[in-house]
Amino acid sequence: MNFMSYVAEFSREWDEPNARDMRRMTSQPKAKGEMYILNDGMNMKAKIAAMERRLEELEMNQMQEVQAIS
């Protein structure tokens, strides 16, 4: 299991938005079963790319710490 799969499986934030997100969410949850209809203004590709860069950065920091301890 790679790190992105782990995050997707165990992250509750993706399935349970917090109160701040609920106020500004204008998508229609469960409009078609379990699908979400996103607004055109939401740039999900950019958000996912930024999250992926941040996760890679955290992985590199963790790897450097382990190598420094060895």
PDB file of N, CA, C, O and CB in Angstrom:
ATOM      1  N   MET A   1       0.865  -1.182   0.000  1.00  0.00           N
ATOM      2  CA  MET A   1       0.000   0.000   0.000  1.00  0.00           C
ATOM      3  C   MET A   1       0.906   1.238   0.000  1.00  0.00           C
ATOM      4  O   MET A   1       1.757   1.383   0.877  1.00  0.00           O
ATOM      5  CB  MET A   1      -0.981   0.002   1.249  1.00  0.00           C
ATOM      6  N   ASN A   2       0.726   2.119  -0.972  1.00  0.00           N
ATOM      7  CA  ASN A   2       1.541   3.325  -0.997  1.00  0.00           C
ATOM      8  C   ASN A   2       0.934   4.397  -0.086  1.00  0.00           C
ATOM      9  O   ASN A   2      -0.179   4.238   0.414  1.00  0.00           O
ATOM     10  CB  ASN A   2       1.678   3.854  -2.438  1.00  0.00           C
ATOM     11  N   PHE A   3       1.655   5.458   0.116  1.00  0.00           N
ATOM     12  CA  PHE A   3       1.260   6.477   1.090  1.00  0.00           C
ATOM     13  C   PHE A   3      -0.043   7.164   0.704  1.00  0.00           C
ATOM     14  O   PHE A   3      -0.874   7.432   1.573  1.00  0.00           O
ATOM     15  CB  PHE A   3       2.359   7.514   1.234  1.00  0.00           C
ATOM     16  N   MET A   4      -0.240   7.453  -0.572  1.00  0.00           N
ATOM     17  CA  MET A   4      -1.473   8.117  -0.999  1.00  0.00           C
ATOM     18  C   MET A   4      -2.689   7.215  -0.751  1.00  0.00           C
ATOM     19  O   MET A   4      -3.752   7.705  -0.371  1.00  0.00           O
ATOM     20  CB  MET A   4      -1.388   8.502  -2.494  1.00  0.00           C
ATOM     21  N   SER A   5      -2.540   5.913  -0.962  1.00  0.00           N
ATOM     22  CA  SER A   5      -3.642   4.991  -0.675  1.00  0.00           C
ATOM     23  C   SER A   5      -3.949   4.970   0.813  1.00  0.00           C
ATOM     24  O   SER A   5      -5.110   4.921   1.219  1.00  0.00           O
ATOM     25  CB  SER A   5      -3.305   3.575  -1.164  1.00  0.00           C
ATOM     26  N   TYR A   6      -2.899   5.008   1.621  1.00  0.00           N
ATOM     27  CA  TYR A   6      -3.078   5.042   3.078  1.00  0.00           C
ATOM     28  C   TYR A   6      -3.854   6.282   3.493  1.00  0.00           C
ATOM     29  O   TYR A   6      -4.789   6.194   4.288  1.00  0.00           O
ATOM     30  CB  TYR A   6      -1.715   5.005   3.795  1.00  0.00           C
ATOM     31  N   VAL A   7      -3.472   7.438   2.959  1.00  0.00           N
ATOM     32  CA  VAL A   7      -4.162   8.687   3.295  1.00  0.00           C
ATOM     33  C   VAL A   7      -5.617   8.623   2.860  1.00  0.00           C
ATOM     34  O   VAL A   7      -6.508   9.032   3.605  1.00  0.00           O
ATOM     35  CB  VAL A   7      -3.462   9.890   2.637  1.00  0.00           C
ATOM     36  N   ALA A   8      -5.861   8.120   1.673  1.00  0.00           N
ATOM     37  CA  ALA A   8      -7.238   8.037   1.174  1.00  0.00           C
ATOM     38  C   ALA A   8      -8.087   7.110   2.032  1.00  0.00           C
ATOM     39  O   ALA A   8      -9.268   7.375   2.259  1.00  0.00           O
ATOM     40  CB  ALA A   8      -7.249   7.555  -0.276  1.00  0.00           C
ATOM     41  N   GLU A   9      -7.485   6.021   2.508  1.00  0.00           N
ATOM     42  CA  GLU A   9      -8.251   5.048   3.283  1.00  0.00           C
ATOM     43  C   GLU A   9      -8.544   5.531   4.698  1.00  0.00           C
ATOM     44  O   GLU A   9      -9.638   5.298   5.210  1.00  0.00           O
ATOM     45  CB  GLU A   9      -7.507   3.734   3.340  1.00  0.00           C
ATOM     46  N   PHE A  10      -7.596   6.194   5.332  1.00  0.00           N
ATOM     47  CA  PHE A  10      -7.735   6.517   6.743  1.00  0.00           C
ATOM     48  C   PHE A  10      -8.067   7.972   7.038  1.00  0.00           C
ATOM     49  O   PHE A  10      -8.223   8.333   8.204  1.00  0.00           O
ATOM     50  CB  PHE A  10      -6.493   6.163   7.440  1.00  0.00           C
ATOM     51  N   SER A  11      -8.179   8.798   6.044  1.00  0.00           N
ATOM     52  CA  SER A  11      -8.488  10.206   6.283  1.00  0.00           C
ATOM     53  C   SER A  11      -9.985  10.396   6.439  1.00  0.00           C
ATOM     54  O   SER A  11     -10.746  10.154   5.502  1.00  0.00           O
ATOM     55  CB  SER A  11      -7.957  11.084   5.140  1.00  0.00           C
ATOM     56  N   ARG A  12     -10.401  10.817   7.592  1.00  0.00           N
ATOM     57  CA  ARG A  12     -11.828  11.046   7.840  1.00  0.00           C
ATOM     58  C   ARG A  12     -12.266  12.390   7.275  1.00  0.00           C
ATOM     59  O   ARG A  12     -13.453  12.594   7.023  1.00  0.00           O
ATOM     60  CB  ARG A  12     -12.133  10.983   9.345  1.00  0.00           C
ATOM     61  N   GLU A  13     -11.337  13.302   7.076  1.00  0.00           N
ATOM     62  CA  GLU A  13     -11.701  14.625   6.582  1.00  0.00           C
ATOM     63  C   GLU A  13     -12.306  14.554   5.183  1.00  0.00           C
ATOM     64  O   GLU A  13     -13.133  15.396   4.832  1.00  0.00           O
ATOM     65  CB  GLU A  13     -10.482  15.540   6.578  1.00  0.00           C
ATOM     66  N   TRP A  14     -11.920  13.593   4.398  1.00  0.00           N
ATOM     67  CA  TRP A  14     -12.446  13.495   3.042  1.00  0.00           C
ATOM     68  C   TRP A  14     -13.912  13.091   3.058  1.00  0.00           C
ATOM     69  O   TRP A  14     -14.683  13.515   2.198  1.00  0.00           O
ATOM     70  CB  TRP A  14     -11.631  12.495   2.222  1.00  0.00           C
ATOM     71  N   ASP A  15     -14.300  12.274   4.031  1.00  0.00           N
ATOM     72  CA  ASP A  15     -15.673  11.783   4.094  1.00  0.00           C
ATOM     73  C   ASP A  15     -16.565  12.616   4.995  1.00  0.00           C
ATOM     74  O   ASP A  15     -17.779  12.648   4.800  1.00  0.00           O
ATOM     75  CB  ASP A  15     -15.683  10.364   4.564  1.00  0.00           C
ATOM     76  N   GLU A  16     -15.985  13.292   5.982  1.00  0.00           N
ATOM     77  CA  GLU A  16     -16.761  14.045   6.954  1.00  0.00           C
ATOM     78  C   GLU A  16     -16.266  15.494   7.009  1.00  0.00           C
ATOM     79  O   GLU A  16     -15.405  15.812   7.829  1.00  0.00           O
ATOM     80  CB  GLU A  16     -16.672  13.384   8.348  1.00  0.00           C
ATOM     81  N   PRO A  17     -16.788  16.366   6.163  1.00  0.00           N
ATOM     82  CA  PRO A  17     -16.324  17.759   6.169  1.00  0.00           C
ATOM     83  C   PRO A  17     -16.636  18.435   7.497  1.00  0.00           C
ATOM     84  O   PRO A  17     -17.651  18.149   8.131  1.00  0.00           O
ATOM     85  CB  PRO A  17     -16.967  18.545   5.019  1.00  0.00           C
ATOM     86  N   ASN A  18     -15.746  19.340   7.908  1.00  0.00           N
ATOM     87  CA  ASN A  18     -15.977  20.037   9.175  1.00  0.00           C
ATOM     88  C   ASN A  18     -16.962  21.188   8.979  1.00  0.00           C
ATOM     89  O   ASN A  18     -17.378  21.472   7.856  1.00  0.00           O
ATOM     90  CB  ASN A  18     -14.647  20.565   9.754  1.00  0.00           C
ATOM     91  N   ALA A  19     -17.332  21.848  10.078  1.00  0.00           N
ATOM     92  CA  ALA A  19     -18.364  22.892  10.033  1.00  0.00           C
ATOM     93  C   ALA A  19     -17.962  24.053   9.127  1.00  0.00           C
ATOM     94  O   ALA A  19     -18.811  24.614   8.434  1.00  0.00           O
ATOM     95  CB  ALA A  19     -18.645  23.412  11.441  1.00  0.00           C
ATOM     96  N   ARG A  20     -16.689  24.418   9.121  1.00  0.00           N
ATOM     97  CA  ARG A  20     -16.222  25.524   8.279  1.00  0.00           C
ATOM     98  C   ARG A  20     -16.424  25.187   6.800  1.00  0.00           C
ATOM     99  O   ARG A  20     -16.857  26.037   6.021  1.00  0.00           O
ATOM    100  CB  ARG A  20     -14.730  25.833   8.563  1.00  0.00           C
ATOM    101  N   ASP A  21     -16.111  23.956   6.418  1.00  0.00           N
ATOM    102  CA  ASP A  21     -16.292  23.553   5.027  1.00  0.00           C
ATOM    103  C   ASP A  21     -17.763  23.459   4.654  1.00  0.00           C
ATOM    104  O   ASP A  21     -18.129  23.745   3.513  1.00  0.00           O
ATOM    105  CB  ASP A  21     -15.611  22.221   4.775  1.00  0.00           C
ATOM    106  N   MET A  22     -18.607  23.067   5.589  1.00  0.00           N
ATOM    107  CA  MET A  22     -20.034  22.938   5.297  1.00  0.00           C
ATOM    108  C   MET A  22     -20.665  24.288   4.965  1.00  0.00           C
ATOM    109  O   MET A  22     -21.572  24.358   4.136  1.00  0.00           O
ATOM    110  CB  MET A  22     -20.757  22.304   6.481  1.00  0.00           C
ATOM    111  N   ARG A  23     -20.192  25.366   5.607  1.00  0.00           N
ATOM    112  CA  ARG A  23     -20.746  26.694   5.325  1.00  0.00           C
ATOM    113  C   ARG A  23     -20.461  27.133   3.902  1.00  0.00           C
ATOM    114  O   ARG A  23     -21.314  27.743   3.256  1.00  0.00           O
ATOM    115  CB  ARG A  23     -20.187  27.718   6.297  1.00  0.00           C
ATOM    116  N   ARG A  24     -19.277  26.832   3.410  1.00  0.00           N
ATOM    117  CA  ARG A  24     -18.927  27.321   2.080  1.00  0.00           C
ATOM    118  C   ARG A  24     -19.090  26.264   0.995  1.00  0.00           C
ATOM    119  O   ARG A  24     -18.833  26.545  -0.176  1.00  0.00           O
ATOM    120  CB  ARG A  24     -17.511  27.822   2.082  1.00  0.00           C
ATOM    121  N   MET A  25     -19.508  25.061   1.357  1.00  0.00           N
ATOM    122  CA  MET A  25     -19.708  24.012   0.365  1.00  0.00           C
ATOM    123  C   MET A  25     -20.985  24.295  -0.423  1.00  0.00           C
ATOM    124  O   MET A  25     -22.065  24.448   0.147  1.00  0.00           O
ATOM    125  CB  MET A  25     -19.776  22.617   1.041  1.00  0.00           C
ATOM    126  N   THR A  26     -20.839  24.361  -1.718  1.00  0.00           N
ATOM    127  CA  THR A  26     -22.012  24.593  -2.554  1.00  0.00           C
ATOM    128  C   THR A  26     -22.259  23.418  -3.488  1.00  0.00           C
ATOM    129  O   THR A  26     -23.111  23.483  -4.374  1.00  0.00           O
ATOM    130  CB  THR A  26     -21.848  25.878  -3.359  1.00  0.00           C
ATOM    131  N   SER A  27     -21.494  22.331  -3.279  1.00  0.00           N
ATOM    132  CA  SER A  27     -21.768  21.134  -4.071  1.00  0.00           C
ATOM    133  C   SER A  27     -22.994  20.442  -3.498  1.00  0.00           C
ATOM    134  O   SER A  27     -23.482  20.800  -2.426  1.00  0.00           O
ATOM    135  CB  SER A  27     -20.541  20.170  -4.086  1.00  0.00           C
ATOM    136  N   GLN A  28     -23.474  19.467  -4.210  1.00  0.00           N
ATOM    137  CA  GLN A  28     -24.675  18.755  -3.786  1.00  0.00           C
ATOM    138  C   GLN A  28     -24.296  17.339  -3.380  1.00  0.00           C
ATOM    139  O   GLN A  28     -24.276  16.448  -4.230  1.00  0.00           O
ATOM    140  CB  GLN A  28     -25.743  18.740  -4.912  1.00  0.00           C
ATOM    141  N   PRO A  29     -23.995  17.103  -2.102  1.00  0.00           N
ATOM    142  CA  PRO A  29     -23.635  15.748  -1.710  1.00  0.00           C
ATOM    143  C   PRO A  29     -24.801  14.791  -1.924  1.00  0.00           C
ATOM    144  O   PRO A  29     -25.962  15.127  -1.692  1.00  0.00           O
ATOM    145  CB  PRO A  29     -23.188  15.717  -0.250  1.00  0.00           C
ATOM    146  N   LYS A  30     -24.464  13.622  -2.360  1.00  0.00           N
ATOM    147  CA  LYS A  30     -25.434  12.549  -2.586  1.00  0.00           C
ATOM    148  C   LYS A  30     -26.493  12.919  -3.629  1.00  0.00           C
ATOM    149  O   LYS A  30     -27.625  12.442  -3.561  1.00  0.00           O
ATOM    150  CB  LYS A  30     -26.113  12.188  -1.280  1.00  0.00           C
ATOM    151  N   ALA A  31     -26.125  13.768  -4.591  1.00  0.00           N
ATOM    152  CA  ALA A  31     -27.059  14.121  -5.649  1.00  0.00           C
ATOM    153  C   ALA A  31     -27.389  12.893  -6.501  1.00  0.00           C
ATOM    154  O   ALA A  31     -28.526  12.724  -6.942  1.00  0.00           O
ATOM    155  CB  ALA A  31     -26.479  15.246  -6.526  1.00  0.00           C
ATOM    156  N   LYS A  32     -26.399  12.049  -6.726  1.00  0.00           N
ATOM    157  CA  LYS A  32     -26.604  10.806  -7.477  1.00  0.00           C
ATOM    158  C   LYS A  32     -25.992   9.673  -6.663  1.00  0.00           C
ATOM    159  O   LYS A  32     -24.899   9.206  -6.982  1.00  0.00           O
ATOM    160  CB  LYS A  32     -25.965  10.882  -8.922  1.00  0.00           C
ATOM    161  N   GLY A  33     -26.660   9.240  -5.649  1.00  0.00           N
ATOM    162  CA  GLY A  33     -26.120   8.174  -4.816  1.00  0.00           C
ATOM    163  C   GLY A  33     -24.953   8.683  -4.005  1.00  0.00           C
ATOM    164  O   GLY A  33     -25.131   9.535  -3.134  1.00  0.00           O
ATOM    165  N   GLU A  34     -23.771   8.183  -4.269  1.00  0.00           N
ATOM    166  CA  GLU A  34     -22.570   8.572  -3.527  1.00  0.00           C
ATOM    167  C   GLU A  34     -21.705   9.573  -4.286  1.00  0.00           C
ATOM    168  O   GLU A  34     -20.585   9.852  -3.858  1.00  0.00           O
ATOM    169  CB  GLU A  34     -21.751   7.346  -3.199  1.00  0.00           C
ATOM    170  N   MET A  35     -22.188  10.119  -5.397  1.00  0.00           N
ATOM    171  CA  MET A  35     -21.393  11.048  -6.194  1.00  0.00           C
ATOM    172  C   MET A  35     -21.588  12.476  -5.719  1.00  0.00           C
ATOM    173  O   MET A  35     -22.635  12.817  -5.169  1.00  0.00           O
ATOM    174  CB  MET A  35     -21.756  10.933  -7.671  1.00  0.00           C
ATOM    175  N   TYR A  36     -20.581  13.308  -5.930  1.00  0.00           N
ATOM    176  CA  TYR A  36     -20.652  14.729  -5.624  1.00  0.00           C
ATOM    177  C   TYR A  36     -20.608  15.505  -6.928  1.00  0.00           C
ATOM    178  O   TYR A  36     -19.847  15.167  -7.835  1.00  0.00           O
ATOM    179  CB  TYR A  36     -19.498  15.162  -4.675  1.00  0.00           C
ATOM    180  N   ILE A  37     -21.415  16.535  -7.018  1.00  0.00           N
ATOM    181  CA  ILE A  37     -21.373  17.433  -8.165  1.00  0.00           C
ATOM    182  C   ILE A  37     -20.605  18.663  -7.719  1.00  0.00           C
ATOM    183  O   ILE A  37     -21.056  19.391  -6.835  1.00  0.00           O
ATOM    184  CB  ILE A  37     -22.820  17.801  -8.686  1.00  0.00           C
ATOM    185  N   LEU A  38     -19.447  18.901  -8.325  1.00  0.00           N
ATOM    186  CA  LEU A  38     -18.592  20.007  -7.919  1.00  0.00           C
ATOM    187  C   LEU A  38     -18.846  21.219  -8.799  1.00  0.00           C
ATOM    188  O   LEU A  38     -19.178  21.093  -9.977  1.00  0.00           O
ATOM    189  CB  LEU A  38     -17.116  19.602  -7.980  1.00  0.00           C
ATOM    190  N   ASN A  39     -18.687  22.379  -8.214  1.00  0.00           N
ATOM    191  CA  ASN A  39     -18.813  23.618  -8.977  1.00  0.00           C
ATOM    192  C   ASN A  39     -17.627  23.764  -9.912  1.00  0.00           C
ATOM    193  O   ASN A  39     -16.561  23.202  -9.664  1.00  0.00           O
ATOM    194  CB  ASN A  39     -18.914  24.838  -8.037  1.00  0.00           C
ATOM    195  N   ASP A  40     -17.808  24.511 -10.980  1.00  0.00           N
ATOM    196  CA  ASP A  40     -16.720  24.754 -11.918  1.00  0.00           C
ATOM    197  C   ASP A  40     -15.601  25.566 -11.278  1.00  0.00           C
ATOM    198  O   ASP A  40     -14.448  25.457 -11.695  1.00  0.00           O
ATOM    199  CB  ASP A  40     -17.241  25.471 -13.154  1.00  0.00           C
ATOM    200  N   GLY A  41     -15.918  26.373 -10.279  1.00  0.00           N
ATOM    201  CA  GLY A  41     -14.923  27.221  -9.634  1.00  0.00           C
ATOM    202  C   GLY A  41     -13.934  26.460  -8.771  1.00  0.00           C
ATOM    203  O   GLY A  41     -12.885  26.999  -8.419  1.00  0.00           O
ATOM    204  N   MET A  42     -14.244  25.223  -8.422  1.00  0.00           N
ATOM    205  CA  MET A  42     -13.347  24.440  -7.577  1.00  0.00           C
ATOM    206  C   MET A  42     -12.259  23.828  -8.452  1.00  0.00           C
ATOM    207  O   MET A  42     -12.556  23.089  -9.391  1.00  0.00           O
ATOM    208  CB  MET A  42     -14.125  23.335  -6.800  1.00  0.00           C
ATOM    209  N   ASN A  43     -11.026  24.128  -8.151  1.00  0.00           N
ATOM    210  CA  ASN A  43      -9.914  23.583  -8.916  1.00  0.00           C
ATOM    211  C   ASN A  43      -9.345  22.394  -8.150  1.00  0.00           C
ATOM    212  O   ASN A  43      -8.342  22.522  -7.447  1.00  0.00           O
ATOM    213  CB  ASN A  43      -8.816  24.667  -9.176  1.00  0.00           C
ATOM    214  N   MET A  44      -9.981  21.253  -8.286  1.00  0.00           N
ATOM    215  CA  MET A  44      -9.605  20.067  -7.522  1.00  0.00           C
ATOM    216  C   MET A  44      -8.238  19.533  -7.934  1.00  0.00           C
ATOM    217  O   MET A  44      -7.498  19.030  -7.089  1.00  0.00           O
ATOM    218  CB  MET A  44     -10.653  18.983  -7.693  1.00  0.00           C
ATOM    219  N   LYS A  45      -7.891  19.632  -9.203  1.00  0.00           N
ATOM    220  CA  LYS A  45      -6.585  19.135  -9.635  1.00  0.00           C
ATOM    221  C   LYS A  45      -5.467  19.899  -8.943  1.00  0.00           C
ATOM    222  O   LYS A  45      -4.475  19.301  -8.526  1.00  0.00           O
ATOM    223  CB  LYS A  45      -6.438  19.248 -11.160  1.00  0.00           C
ATOM    224  N   ALA A  46      -5.615  21.209  -8.815  1.00  0.00           N
ATOM    225  CA  ALA A  46      -4.597  22.017  -8.147  1.00  0.00           C
ATOM    226  C   ALA A  46      -4.530  21.684  -6.664  1.00  0.00           C
ATOM    227  O   ALA A  46      -3.441  21.626  -6.093  1.00  0.00           O
ATOM    228  CB  ALA A  46      -4.884  23.510  -8.339  1.00  0.00           C
ATOM    229  N   LYS A  47      -5.676  21.465  -6.034  1.00  0.00           N
ATOM    230  CA  LYS A  47      -5.692  21.114  -4.614  1.00  0.00           C
ATOM    231  C   LYS A  47      -5.036  19.762  -4.375  1.00  0.00           C
ATOM    232  O   LYS A  47      -4.272  19.603  -3.423  1.00  0.00           O
ATOM    233  CB  LYS A  47      -7.126  21.101  -4.083  1.00  0.00           C
ATOM    234  N   ILE A  48      -5.326  18.797  -5.222  1.00  0.00           N
ATOM    235  CA  ILE A  48      -4.732  17.470  -5.071  1.00  0.00           C
ATOM    236  C   ILE A  48      -3.234  17.523  -5.335  1.00  0.00           C
ATOM    237  O   ILE A  48      -2.462  16.871  -4.632  1.00  0.00           O
ATOM    238  CB  ILE A  48      -5.403  16.464  -6.019  1.00  0.00           C
ATOM    239  N   ALA A  49      -2.815  18.286  -6.333  1.00  0.00           N
ATOM    240  CA  ALA A  49      -1.387  18.419  -6.624  1.00  0.00           C
ATOM    241  C   ALA A  49      -0.654  19.070  -5.458  1.00  0.00           C
ATOM    242  O   ALA A  49       0.452  18.651  -5.115  1.00  0.00           O
ATOM    243  CB  ALA A  49      -1.173  19.238  -7.905  1.00  0.00           C
ATOM    244  N   ALA A  50      -1.251  20.089  -4.845  1.00  0.00           N
ATOM    245  CA  ALA A  50      -0.628  20.740  -3.694  1.00  0.00           C
ATOM    246  C   ALA A  50      -0.543  19.778  -2.517  1.00  0.00           C
ATOM    247  O   ALA A  50       0.462  19.756  -1.806  1.00  0.00           O
ATOM    248  CB  ALA A  50      -1.411  21.999  -3.295  1.00  0.00           C
ATOM    249  N   MET A  51      -1.584  18.988  -2.305  1.00  0.00           N
ATOM    250  CA  MET A  51      -1.569  18.016  -1.217  1.00  0.00           C
ATOM    251  C   MET A  51      -0.506  16.949  -1.470  1.00  0.00           C
ATOM    252  O   MET A  51       0.193  16.534  -0.545  1.00  0.00           O
ATOM    253  CB  MET A  51      -2.954  17.365  -1.054  1.00  0.00           C
ATOM    254  N   GLU A  52      -0.385  16.509  -2.709  1.00  0.00           N
ATOM    255  CA  GLU A  52       0.612  15.497  -3.041  1.00  0.00           C
ATOM    256  C   GLU A  52       2.028  16.025  -2.817  1.00  0.00           C
ATOM    257  O   GLU A  52       2.881  15.308  -2.293  1.00  0.00           O
ATOM    258  CB  GLU A  52       0.444  15.042  -4.491  1.00  0.00           C
ATOM    259  N   ARG A  53       2.284  17.288  -3.216  1.00  0.00           N
ATOM    260  CA  ARG A  53       3.604  17.884  -2.978  1.00  0.00           C
ATOM    261  C   ARG A  53       3.907  17.955  -1.485  1.00  0.00           C
ATOM    262  O   ARG A  53       5.024  17.663  -1.058  1.00  0.00           O
ATOM    263  CB  ARG A  53       3.682  19.291  -3.599  1.00  0.00           C
ATOM    264  N   ARG A  54       2.916  18.341  -0.699  1.00  0.00           N
ATOM    265  CA  ARG A  54       3.105  18.445   0.754  1.00  0.00           C
ATOM    266  C   ARG A  54       3.385  17.079   1.377  1.00  0.00           C
ATOM    267  O   ARG A  54       4.250  16.959   2.245  1.00  0.00           O
ATOM    268  CB  ARG A  54       1.866  19.075   1.409  1.00  0.00           C
ATOM    269  N   LEU A  55       2.659  16.048   0.939  1.00  0.00           N
ATOM    270  CA  LEU A  55       2.894  14.702   1.456  1.00  0.00           C
ATOM    271  C   LEU A  55       4.283  14.200   1.084  1.00  0.00           C
ATOM    272  O   LEU A  55       4.959  13.574   1.901  1.00  0.00           O
ATOM    273  CB  LEU A  55       1.834  13.740   0.930  1.00  0.00           C
ATOM    274  N   GLU A  56       4.709  14.470  -0.142  1.00  0.00           N
ATOM    275  CA  GLU A  56       6.052  14.071  -0.557  1.00  0.00           C
ATOM    276  C   GLU A  56       7.103  14.789   0.276  1.00  0.00           C
ATOM    277  O   GLU A  56       8.114  14.192   0.648  1.00  0.00           O
ATOM    278  CB  GLU A  56       6.266  14.364  -2.048  1.00  0.00           C
ATOM    279  N   GLU A  57       6.875  16.065   0.571  1.00  0.00           N
ATOM    280  CA  GLU A  57       7.795  16.827   1.408  1.00  0.00           C
ATOM    281  C   GLU A  57       7.875  16.219   2.812  1.00  0.00           C
ATOM    282  O   GLU A  57       8.962  16.087   3.375  1.00  0.00           O
ATOM    283  CB  GLU A  57       7.355  18.302   1.486  1.00  0.00           C
ATOM    284  N   LEU A  58       6.738  15.856   3.365  1.00  0.00           N
ATOM    285  CA  LEU A  58       6.721  15.235   4.691  1.00  0.00           C
ATOM    286  C   LEU A  58       7.415  13.878   4.677  1.00  0.00           C
ATOM    287  O   LEU A  58       8.131  13.536   5.619  1.00  0.00           O
ATOM    288  CB  LEU A  58       5.281  15.080   5.188  1.00  0.00           C
ATOM    289  N   GLU A  59       7.209  13.103   3.614  1.00  0.00           N
ATOM    290  CA  GLU A  59       7.885  11.814   3.496  1.00  0.00           C
ATOM    291  C   GLU A  59       9.396  12.003   3.436  1.00  0.00           C
ATOM    292  O   GLU A  59      10.136  11.251   4.071  1.00  0.00           O
ATOM    293  CB  GLU A  59       7.394  11.060   2.251  1.00  0.00           C
ATOM    294  N   MET A  60       9.862  12.991   2.687  1.00  0.00           N
ATOM    295  CA  MET A  60      11.298  13.244   2.585  1.00  0.00           C
ATOM    296  C   MET A  60      11.872  13.669   3.929  1.00  0.00           C
ATOM    297  O   MET A  60      12.962  13.231   4.296  1.00  0.00           O
ATOM    298  CB  MET A  60      11.580  14.316   1.528  1.00  0.00           C
ATOM    299  N   ASN A  61      11.165  14.509   4.666  1.00  0.00           N
ATOM    300  CA  ASN A  61      11.633  14.925   5.987  1.00  0.00           C
ATOM    301  C   ASN A  61      11.734  13.724   6.914  1.00  0.00           C
ATOM    302  O   ASN A  61      12.694  13.607   7.675  1.00  0.00           O
ATOM    303  CB  ASN A  61      10.695  15.984   6.587  1.00  0.00           C
ATOM    304  N   GLN A  62      10.765  12.844   6.856  1.00  0.00           N
ATOM    305  CA  GLN A  62      10.777  11.658   7.702  1.00  0.00           C
ATOM    306  C   GLN A  62      11.935  10.742   7.308  1.00  0.00           C
ATOM    307  O   GLN A  62      12.601  10.182   8.178  1.00  0.00           O
ATOM    308  CB  GLN A  62       9.434  10.907   7.603  1.00  0.00           C
ATOM    309  N   MET A  63      12.179  10.585   6.016  1.00  0.00           N
ATOM    310  CA  MET A  63      13.271   9.736   5.556  1.00  0.00           C
ATOM    311  C   MET A  63      14.608  10.306   5.997  1.00  0.00           C
ATOM    312  O   MET A  63      15.493   9.542   6.382  1.00  0.00           O
ATOM    313  CB  MET A  63      13.235   9.584   4.033  1.00  0.00           C
ATOM    314  N   GLN A  64      14.787  11.606   5.955  1.00  0.00           N
ATOM    315  CA  GLN A  64      16.037  12.218   6.374  1.00  0.00           C
ATOM    316  C   GLN A  64      16.259  12.030   7.867  1.00  0.00           C
ATOM    317  O   GLN A  64      17.390  11.796   8.293  1.00  0.00           O
ATOM    318  CB  GLN A  64      16.048  13.700   6.020  1.00  0.00           C
ATOM    319  N   GLU A  65      15.199  12.129   8.674  1.00  0.00           N
ATOM    320  CA  GLU A  65      15.327  11.929  10.108  1.00  0.00           C
ATOM    321  C   GLU A  65      15.770  10.504  10.411  1.00  0.00           C
ATOM    322  O   GLU A  65      16.621  10.293  11.275  1.00  0.00           O
ATOM    323  CB  GLU A  65      14.005  12.239  10.814  1.00  0.00           C
ATOM    324  N   VAL A  66      15.206   9.528   9.716  1.00  0.00           N
ATOM    325  CA  VAL A  66      15.566   8.134   9.946  1.00  0.00           C
ATOM    326  C   VAL A  66      17.017   7.904   9.564  1.00  0.00           C
ATOM    327  O   VAL A  66      17.738   7.215  10.285  1.00  0.00           O
ATOM    328  CB  VAL A  66      14.645   7.192   9.153  1.00  0.00           C
ATOM    329  N   GLN A  67      17.459   8.459   8.456  1.00  0.00           N
ATOM    330  CA  GLN A  67      18.838   8.290   8.032  1.00  0.00           C
ATOM    331  C   GLN A  67      19.798   8.959   9.008  1.00  0.00           C
ATOM    332  O   GLN A  67      20.899   8.455   9.230  1.00  0.00           O
ATOM    333  CB  GLN A  67      19.033   8.854   6.630  1.00  0.00           C
ATOM    334  N   ALA A  68      19.400  10.083   9.593  1.00  0.00           N
ATOM    335  CA  ALA A  68      20.265  10.781  10.535  1.00  0.00           C
ATOM    336  C   ALA A  68      20.431   9.975  11.819  1.00  0.00           C
ATOM    337  O   ALA A  68      21.491  10.019  12.442  1.00  0.00           O
ATOM    338  CB  ALA A  68      19.703  12.169  10.850  1.00  0.00           C
ATOM    339  N   ILE A  69      19.396   9.240  12.220  1.00  0.00           N
ATOM    340  CA  ILE A  69      19.454   8.443  13.447  1.00  0.00           C
ATOM    341  C   ILE A  69      20.340   7.225  13.244  1.00  0.00           C
ATOM    342  O   ILE A  69      21.073   6.830  14.151  1.00  0.00           O
ATOM    343  CB  ILE A  69      18.043   8.009  13.883  1.00  0.00           C
ATOM    344  N   SER A  70      20.278   6.636  12.070  1.00  0.00           N
ATOM    345  CA  SER A  70      21.054   5.413  11.804  1.00  0.00           C
ATOM    346  C   SER A  70      22.468   5.728  11.948  1.00  0.00           C
ATOM    347  O   SER A  70      23.316   4.853  11.771  1.00  0.00           O
ATOM    348  CB  SER A  70      20.784   4.832  10.427  1.00  0.00           C
TER     349      SER A  70
END
